Amino acid sequence: MGASSLIVLIIAAIAFSGIAILVSKLVLKPTTNKQKGEPYECGIPTQGKTWTQLNVGYYLFALIFLIFDVELVFLFPWAVVAKGMGWIALVEIVIFFFILFMGFLYAHKKGALKWM
């Protein structure tokens, strides 16, 4: 497996997605409906302005959740090879958790974890 495999994979991904979009354009008839263009919120008709500015705190909270969620993606492969690597794996995960914990402390100090 070399660079040629990666190129074939990229070409296949572009081809499959392009074919799917092309088939959907050919098979489905285009409909223009006023109701399709409206924002949807739980089936309740909107009242007032629908474009409102959200607090940046929600965005920060979501990013912090994403960081800790992605951390689990790195933790699983480590757990698979940890026994075979011995002490090196333990030191690596301790450093990883320390960096993650420092990020958590920084976010807490900045007030990013306070819910409105």
Secondary structure, DSSP 8 states (H G I E B T S, - for coil): --HHHHHHHHHHHHHHHHHHHHHHHHHS-----GGGGS--STT----S-S-----HHHHHHHHHHHHHHHHHHHHHHHHHHHHHHTHHHHHHHHHHHHHHHHHHHHHHHHTTT---
